Amino acid sequence: MLINEVKKETGLSKKAINYYIDKGLIRPKILENSYRDFDQEMLESLKKIKIYRKLGFSIEEKNF
């Protein structure tokens, strides 16, 4: 699944998704064309992160 599909499924912005990648919370596979490929597990992790963030948790407080 490419980042645009992930954005639609999670409601997160590209900037937010990239932030979570930079923090090491998800690690998408890099395809030959340099696109990032997100699997279903990463999608679910991003949905959980979104919920935790809405509840007020910081990235440092919760091991997603």
Helices and strands as residue ranges (DSSP letters): H 3-10, H 14-22, E 29-30, E 36-37, H 40-54
